[in-house]
Amino acid sequence: MGSWRPDYTVLLLCWFGWVTIYLCRSILPPLLPVLVEEMGITHTQAGLFGTAYLIGYVLIKIPAGLMARRFGIKRVLIAGMVGYGLATLLNFYAQNLLQFLTLRFLLGLFQGIHLPLANTLLSRRFGRRQGRVIGFHESGPNLGHAVALPLSVAIASSLGWRWAFMLLSLPAFLLALATSLLLRDGEAVEGGEASGGLRELWGFPRLLTSMALAHSVYNLCLRTLFNFTPIYLVEFRRATLETAGLISMILPAAGFFSKVSSGYISERIGGRNAICLASALTGLLILTLTWLPNLGSLWLIFLLIGLALYSFSPTIYASITSGLPLELRPLGLGVVTMIGNLVGAFSTTLVGLLIDLKGYNMALTAVAVATLLATAAIYLITGGSPERMF
């Protein structure tokens, strides 16, 4: 224990932050088949859950950096934890679609605080090791997602779906208490005013354009799979709710290992190649979901999608923090993730509408084609980039 450093405590608190975020965030998708039947929700309305969440998630990105400069990272992170814990718990009492959508918006609003502040904190503390550290940090969502899926189904099966929201909200409050005790005060974000920072960001056009497009692709694929995989398996592949929950768990479970190893991979082949390879493979694998002959082969396909899809988000974040000055990192992360999540916000509703109008095959084909076209654009934009990340 003598070799334990305060930096590791910060890393674990940030990592557990992601775990609790996805414990709260991942309760809804495996329960959608139940809500669709019980409340008569259409696929388009189911897509609105993702849209409402991501609108809140996007709106807080730049204000989070401003609040951190004023109040310090510690206070803002704790406020976020308490906020998304309450937004999850209150689903226990929700009675209609509007109440669910309002709580989903608030969940996104409070959870959107974490990414820019935590990654800025880690990049400052770990310097040149930030790529590997951020890779480990970004594995937290996968663990939280993988655990939440079967737990939500198990709790819903035994106690009712409302209790899944109640019980899985509790870790957020425990983490808020731990953070208040273990994270030191004074973790502030330094730098100039937001307007000045935005002007300075224009000096990094290739970096910001390529990473915003990459994050948009990531969100398009992630939100589609996150929201619609369980219901796709139940309705289109005739799986049971329990089987759908288990297969859905493969995605984040595989992603846990790919995120941890992403830093090593990008160091070997370069950030540009790592992002484009992962994006292209994800698009091709999503396309296979339209013609696979049986349910058994889906286990392998979702494993491969998880390994590919989740591997390039840490590279995106590490590329931004390594390519920007310290004072611009929160703002740069906020802008890029804001753009990516805007795409995710509207794509879930559009994909749901496509499913309602044209079926799963057309919706998945559209997502796959858009991903492959965007991959080619990222490769061209980053060609000849002087940034060391590529």
C-alpha positions as CSV (number, residue, x, y, z in Angstrom):
1,M,0.0,0.0,0.0
2,G,3.0,2.3,0.4
3,S,3.2,2.7,-3.4
4,W,-0.4,3.9,-3.8
5,R,-0.6,7.4,-5.2
6,P,-3.4,10.0,-4.9
7,D,-3.6,9.9,-8.7
8,Y,-4.8,6.3,-8.6
9,T,-7.6,7.4,-6.2
10,V,-8.7,10.0,-8.7
11,L,-8.6,7.5,-11.5
12,L,-10.8,5.0,-9.5
13,L,-13.3,7.7,-8.5
14,C,-13.6,8.8,-12.2
15,W,-13.8,5.1,-13.3
16,F,-16.6,4.3,-10.8
17,G,-18.3,7.5,-12.0
18,W,-18.7,5.9,-15.4
19,V,-19.8,2.6,-13.8
20,T,-22.6,4.3,-11.9
21,I,-23.6,6.4,-14.8
22,Y,-24.2,3.4,-16.9
23,L,-25.9,1.5,-14.1
24,C,-28.5,4.2,-14.2
25,R,-28.5,4.8,-17.9
26,S,-28.7,1.1,-19.0
27,I,-31.8,0.2,-17.0
28,L,-34.3,1.4,-19.6
29,P,-33.3,-0.5,-22.9
30,P,-33.8,-4.1,-21.6
31,L,-37.2,-3.0,-20.1
32,L,-38.4,-1.4,-23.4
33,P,-40.2,-4.5,-24.5
34,V,-42.2,-4.4,-21.3
35,L,-43.0,-0.7,-21.6
36,V,-43.9,-1.1,-25.2
37,E,-46.5,-3.7,-24.3
38,E,-47.7,-2.1,-21.0
39,M,-47.9,1.6,-22.2
40,G,-48.4,1.1,-25.9
41,I,-45.2,2.9,-26.8
42,T,-44.2,2.9,-30.5
43,H,-40.6,2.5,-31.8
44,T,-40.5,6.2,-32.7
45,Q,-41.5,7.1,-29.2
46,A,-38.9,4.6,-27.9
47,G,-36.3,6.5,-29.9
48,L,-37.4,9.6,-28.1
49,F,-36.0,8.2,-24.9
50,G,-32.5,8.4,-26.5
51,T,-33.2,11.8,-27.9
52,A,-34.4,13.3,-24.6
53,Y,-31.4,11.9,-22.8
54,L,-28.9,13.2,-25.3
55,I,-30.4,16.7,-25.6
56,G,-29.8,17.0,-21.8
57,Y,-26.3,15.4,-22.3
58,V,-25.4,17.9,-25.0
59,L,-26.7,21.0,-23.3
60,I,-24.5,20.6,-20.3
61,K,-21.2,20.1,-22.0
62,I,-19.9,23.7,-22.3
63,P,-21.6,24.9,-19.1
64,A,-19.9,22.0,-17.2
65,G,-16.5,23.5,-18.0
66,L,-17.7,27.0,-17.0
67,M,-19.1,25.7,-13.7
68,A,-15.9,23.8,-13.0
69,R,-13.9,27.0,-13.4
70,R,-16.2,28.8,-10.9
71,F,-16.9,26.1,-8.3
72,G,-14.2,23.5,-8.9
73,I,-14.3,20.0,-10.4
74,K,-15.1,18.2,-7.2
75,R,-18.3,20.1,-6.4
76,V,-19.6,19.9,-9.9
77,L,-18.9,16.2,-10.2
78,I,-20.7,15.5,-6.9
79,A,-23.7,17.6,-8.0
80,G,-23.9,15.5,-11.1
81,M,-23.8,12.2,-9.2
82,V,-26.6,13.2,-6.9
83,G,-28.6,14.6,-9.8
84,Y,-28.5,11.5,-12.0
85,G,-29.1,9.3,-8.9
86,L,-32.3,11.2,-8.2
87,A,-33.3,11.3,-11.9
88,T,-33.1,7.5,-11.9
89,L,-34.8,6.9,-8.6
90,L,-37.8,9.0,-9.6
91,N,-38.7,6.6,-12.5
92,F,-40.1,4.4,-9.8
93,Y,-43.0,6.9,-9.7
94,A,-43.4,7.7,-13.4
95,Q,-46.8,7.1,-14.9
96,N,-46.8,8.2,-18.5
97,L,-44.5,8.9,-21.5
98,L,-44.0,12.6,-20.7
99,Q,-42.8,11.9,-17.2
100,F,-40.4,9.2,-18.5
101,L,-39.0,11.6,-21.2
102,T,-38.6,14.4,-18.6
103,L,-36.6,12.2,-16.3
104,R,-34.6,10.9,-19.2
105,F,-33.7,14.5,-20.1
106,L,-32.6,15.2,-16.5
107,L,-30.6,12.0,-16.4
108,G,-28.6,13.1,-19.5
109,L,-28.2,16.7,-18.2
110,F,-26.6,15.5,-14.9
111,Q,-24.6,12.6,-16.5
112,G,-23.1,14.9,-19.2
113,I,-21.0,16.6,-16.6
114,H,-18.7,13.7,-16.2
115,L,-16.8,13.2,-19.5
116,P,-15.2,16.6,-20.1
117,L,-14.3,17.2,-16.4
118,A,-13.0,13.6,-15.6
119,N,-10.9,13.4,-18.8
120,T,-9.4,16.8,-18.2
121,L,-8.6,15.8,-14.6
122,L,-6.9,12.6,-15.7
123,S,-5.0,14.2,-18.6
124,R,-3.6,16.8,-16.2
125,R,-2.5,14.2,-13.6
126,F,-1.1,11.5,-15.9
127,G,0.5,13.5,-18.7
128,R,2.1,11.2,-21.3
129,R,0.4,8.2,-19.9
130,Q,-3.1,9.7,-20.5
131,G,-3.8,7.5,-23.5
132,R,-3.7,4.2,-21.5
133,V,-5.3,5.8,-18.5
134,I,-8.2,7.2,-20.5
135,G,-8.6,3.8,-22.1
136,F,-9.0,2.2,-18.7
137,H,-11.2,5.1,-17.5
138,E,-13.5,4.6,-20.6
139,S,-13.9,0.9,-19.7
140,G,-16.2,1.9,-16.8
141,P,-19.3,2.4,-19.1
142,N,-18.9,-1.1,-20.4
143,L,-18.8,-2.7,-16.9
144,G,-21.8,-0.6,-15.8
145,H,-23.7,-1.4,-19.0
146,A,-22.9,-5.1,-18.9
147,V,-23.9,-5.4,-15.2
148,A,-27.1,-3.3,-15.6
149,L,-28.6,-5.3,-18.4
150,P,-29.0,-8.7,-16.5
151,L,-29.7,-6.9,-13.2
152,S,-32.5,-4.9,-14.7
153,V,-34.1,-8.0,-16.1
154,A,-33.6,-10.0,-12.9
155,I,-35.1,-7.2,-10.7
156,A,-37.9,-6.6,-13.1
157,S,-38.8,-10.3,-13.2
158,S,-38.8,-10.7,-9.5
159,L,-40.0,-7.3,-8.1
160,G,-41.4,-5.4,-11.1
161,W,-39.7,-3.0,-13.5
162,R,-40.0,0.0,-11.2
163,W,-37.8,-1.5,-8.6
164,A,-35.0,-1.8,-11.1
165,F,-34.8,2.0,-11.2
166,M,-35.0,2.3,-7.5
167,L,-32.3,-0.2,-6.6
168,L,-29.8,0.7,-9.3
169,S,-29.9,4.4,-8.4
170,L,-28.3,3.7,-5.0
171,P,-24.6,3.3,-6.2
172,A,-24.7,6.9,-7.5
173,F,-25.4,8.3,-4.0
174,L,-22.7,6.1,-2.5
175,L,-20.2,7.3,-5.0
176,A,-21.1,11.0,-4.3
177,L,-20.3,10.3,-0.6
178,A,-17.0,8.7,-1.5
179,T,-16.0,11.5,-3.8
180,S,-16.8,14.1,-1.2
181,L,-14.5,12.3,1.2
182,L,-11.6,11.2,-1.1
183,L,-11.2,13.8,-3.8
184,R,-9.3,16.8,-2.6
185,D,-10.7,20.3,-2.9
186,G,-9.3,22.9,-5.3
187,E,-9.5,20.8,-8.5
188,A,-10.3,23.8,-10.7
189,V,-10.1,24.2,-14.5
190,E,-7.8,27.1,-15.4
191,G,-8.0,29.1,-18.5
192,G,-9.5,32.2,-20.2
193,E,-13.1,33.0,-20.9
194,A,-15.3,30.7,-23.0
195,S,-15.4,33.1,-25.9
196,G,-11.6,33.4,-26.1
197,G,-11.3,29.7,-25.8
198,L,-13.7,29.1,-28.7
199,R,-11.6,31.5,-30.9
200,E,-8.4,29.6,-30.0
201,L,-10.0,26.3,-30.9
202,W,-10.3,27.4,-34.5
203,G,-6.5,26.9,-34.6
204,F,-7.0,23.1,-34.6
205,P,-9.4,22.6,-37.6
206,R,-8.3,19.1,-38.7
207,L,-8.3,17.8,-35.1
208,L,-11.7,19.1,-34.2
209,T,-13.4,18.3,-37.5
210,S,-12.1,14.7,-37.7
211,M,-12.8,14.0,-34.0
212,A,-16.3,15.5,-34.2
213,L,-17.1,13.3,-37.2
214,A,-15.6,10.3,-35.5
215,H,-17.6,10.9,-32.4
216,S,-20.7,11.3,-34.5
217,V,-20.1,7.9,-36.1
218,Y,-19.5,6.4,-32.6
219,N,-22.8,7.9,-31.3
220,L,-24.8,6.9,-34.3
221,C,-23.8,3.2,-33.9
222,L,-23.7,3.2,-30.1
223,R,-27.1,4.8,-29.6
224,T,-28.7,2.6,-32.2
225,L,-27.4,-0.6,-30.6
226,F,-27.9,0.7,-27.1
227,N,-31.6,1.6,-27.6
228,F,-32.8,-1.1,-30.0
229,T,-30.7,-4.2,-29.5
230,P,-33.0,-5.8,-26.9
231,I,-36.2,-5.0,-28.8
232,Y,-34.6,-6.1,-32.1
233,L,-33.8,-9.4,-30.6
234,V,-37.3,-9.9,-29.1
235,E,-39.3,-8.7,-32.1
236,F,-37.1,-9.5,-35.1
237,R,-35.2,-12.5,-33.9
238,R,-37.9,-13.9,-31.6
239,A,-35.6,-14.2,-28.6
240,T,-37.0,-14.3,-25.0
241,L,-36.5,-11.2,-22.8
242,E,-33.9,-13.1,-20.8
243,T,-31.9,-14.2,-23.9
244,A,-32.1,-10.7,-25.3
245,G,-30.7,-9.3,-22.1
246,L,-27.8,-11.8,-22.2
247,I,-26.9,-11.2,-25.8
248,S,-27.1,-7.4,-25.3
249,M,-24.7,-7.8,-22.4
250,I,-22.0,-9.1,-24.8
251,L,-21.6,-5.7,-26.4
252,P,-20.4,-3.8,-23.4
253,A,-18.6,-6.8,-22.0
254,A,-16.5,-7.1,-25.1
255,G,-16.0,-3.3,-25.1
256,F,-14.5,-3.4,-21.6
257,F,-11.5,-5.4,-23.0
258,S,-11.2,-3.3,-26.2
259,K,-11.2,0.0,-24.3
260,V,-8.5,-1.2,-21.9
261,S,-6.3,-2.2,-24.8
262,S,-7.2,0.7,-27.1
263,G,-4.3,2.8,-25.9
264,Y,-1.7,0.1,-26.8
265,I,-3.3,-0.4,-30.2
266,S,-3.3,3.3,-31.1
267,E,0.3,3.5,-30.1
268,R,1.1,0.7,-32.5
269,I,-0.8,1.7,-35.6
270,G,-1.6,5.3,-34.9
271,G,-4.8,7.1,-33.8
272,R,-6.0,7.7,-37.4
273,N,-5.7,4.1,-38.4
274,A,-7.1,2.8,-35.1
275,I,-10.2,5.0,-35.4
276,C,-10.9,4.3,-39.1
277,L,-10.3,0.6,-38.8
278,A,-12.7,0.3,-35.9
279,S,-15.3,2.4,-37.6
280,A,-15.2,0.5,-40.8
281,L,-15.4,-2.9,-39.0
282,T,-18.4,-1.6,-37.0
283,G,-20.3,-0.6,-40.1
284,L,-19.7,-3.9,-41.8
285,L,-20.7,-5.9,-38.8
286,I,-23.9,-4.0,-38.3
287,L,-24.7,-4.8,-41.9
288,T,-24.5,-8.5,-41.2
289,L,-27.3,-8.1,-38.7
290,T,-29.7,-7.8,-41.6
291,W,-29.1,-11.2,-43.1
292,L,-27.8,-13.5,-40.4
293,P,-29.7,-16.8,-40.6
294,N,-30.2,-17.7,-37.0
295,L,-30.1,-16.5,-33.4
296,G,-27.1,-18.5,-32.5
297,S,-24.7,-16.6,-34.8
298,L,-25.7,-13.3,-33.1
299,W,-23.6,-14.1,-30.1
300,L,-20.4,-14.0,-32.1
301,I,-21.5,-10.9,-34.2
302,F,-22.3,-8.9,-31.1
303,L,-19.0,-9.9,-29.6
304,L,-17.1,-8.6,-32.6
305,I,-19.2,-5.4,-32.8
306,G,-18.4,-4.7,-29.1
307,L,-14.7,-5.2,-29.7
308,A,-14.7,-2.9,-32.7
309,L,-17.2,-0.2,-31.7
310,Y,-15.9,0.5,-28.2
311,S,-12.2,0.6,-29.1
312,F,-12.1,4.0,-30.8
313,S,-13.8,6.3,-28.3
314,P,-10.9,6.4,-25.9
315,T,-8.6,7.2,-28.9
316,I,-10.9,10.1,-29.7
317,Y,-10.7,11.5,-26.2
318,A,-7.0,11.0,-25.9
319,S,-6.4,12.6,-29.3
320,I,-8.2,15.7,-28.2
321,T,-6.5,16.0,-24.8
322,S,-3.0,15.3,-26.3
323,G,-3.6,17.6,-29.3
324,L,-4.9,20.7,-27.4
325,P,-3.3,23.0,-24.7
326,L,-4.4,22.2,-21.2
327,E,-6.7,25.3,-20.9
328,L,-8.6,24.3,-24.1
329,R,-9.1,20.6,-23.2
330,P,-12.4,20.9,-21.3
331,L,-13.8,23.1,-24.0
332,G,-12.5,21.0,-26.9
333,L,-13.9,17.8,-25.3
334,G,-17.2,19.6,-24.7
335,V,-17.5,20.8,-28.3
336,V,-16.6,17.5,-29.9
337,T,-18.8,15.4,-27.6
338,M,-21.6,18.0,-28.0
339,I,-21.6,17.5,-31.8
340,G,-21.3,13.8,-31.6
341,N,-24.1,13.5,-29.1
342,L,-26.4,15.8,-31.1
343,V,-26.0,13.2,-33.9
344,G,-26.8,10.5,-31.4
345,A,-29.8,12.5,-30.1
346,F,-31.6,12.7,-33.4
347,S,-30.4,9.4,-34.8
348,T,-32.3,7.3,-32.2
349,T,-35.6,8.9,-33.2
350,L,-34.8,8.6,-36.9
351,V,-33.8,5.0,-36.6
352,G,-36.9,4.3,-34.6
353,L,-39.0,6.0,-37.4
354,L,-37.2,3.9,-40.0
355,I,-38.0,0.7,-38.1
356,D,-41.7,1.7,-37.9
357,L,-41.9,2.6,-41.6
358,K,-39.5,0.2,-43.3
359,G,-38.4,-2.4,-40.8
360,Y,-35.2,-3.4,-39.1
361,N,-33.3,-4.4,-42.2
362,M,-33.6,-0.9,-43.8
363,A,-32.8,0.9,-40.6
364,L,-29.7,-1.2,-39.9
365,T,-28.5,-0.9,-43.5
366,A,-28.9,2.9,-43.4
367,V,-26.8,3.0,-40.2
368,A,-24.1,0.7,-41.7
369,V,-23.8,2.7,-45.0
370,A,-23.6,6.1,-43.1
371,T,-20.8,4.6,-40.9
372,L,-18.8,3.5,-43.9
373,L,-19.1,6.8,-45.7
374,A,-18.1,8.7,-42.6
375,T,-15.1,6.5,-42.1
376,A,-13.8,7.4,-45.6
377,A,-14.3,11.1,-44.8
378,I,-12.4,10.8,-41.5
379,Y,-9.5,9.1,-43.3
380,L,-9.4,11.9,-46.0
381,I,-9.6,14.8,-43.5
382,T,-6.8,13.4,-41.3
383,G,-4.5,12.7,-44.2
384,G,-1.3,14.6,-43.8
385,S,-2.3,15.9,-40.4
386,P,0.7,17.3,-38.5
387,E,-0.9,16.4,-35.1
388,R,1.2,13.7,-33.4
389,M,-1.9,11.7,-32.5
390,F,-2.0,10.5,-36.2
